[in-house]
Amino acid sequence: MNDDDRGAGPEARPRRADARRNEKALLDAAAAVFVTAGVDAPVRDIAAKAGVGTATIYRHFPTRADLIIAVYRHQVEACADAGPALLAAEESPYAALGRWIDQFVDFLVTKHGLAAVLRSDSAGFETLHAYFLDRLVPVCAELLGAAAAAGEIRSDVEAVELMRGVGNLCIGADTDPGYDARRLTGLLVAGLRVPR
């Protein structure tokens, strides 16, 4: 089900543009709070960041699991959309790859709490993981391919390898507030450069 199909039935109407914008603002705020405070952050903090009351969040997302899953899907789509946009906007494919990896790191730091929320629903977790791979591996592969074709990075790195390496470097952010996953993944991406 996509965001516009909620409540689909014989007399279901498409959601209004302002309702979709409000939900996007809530998801952006929740993602930002989750990155800094984890998925157990108080709903009031998310509401404050979004500039709404807590009742508005509960109206859109009745449970914390609903909110976390919606943020997960929202961030996957944001990462997927960012790849081509960064390739078009950045001065080089390598710069686009670096910026995309930063966004991917923010997503992964948020995602770490998802497993605990979905522990009792392994089928649901597997579905979300397959969705994550289907949407993001091709984007990462496109960025790697463009940077390799430009002669900026080595050409023998697979998207899944890089994504797994980035994921492993993000794990420390769960337990150490001083852990800088972006810095470590930046070092990894720098290691892809072709010596000049």
Secondary structure by P-SEA (a helix, b strand, c coil): ccccccccccccccccaaaaaaaaaaaaaaaaaaacccccccaaaaaaaacccaaaaaaacccaaaaaaaaaaaaaaaaaaaaaaaaaccccaaaaaaaaaaaaaaaaaaaccccccccccaaaaaaaaaaaaaccaaaaaaaaaaaaaaccccccccaaaaaaaaaaaaccccccccccaaaaaaaaaaaacccc
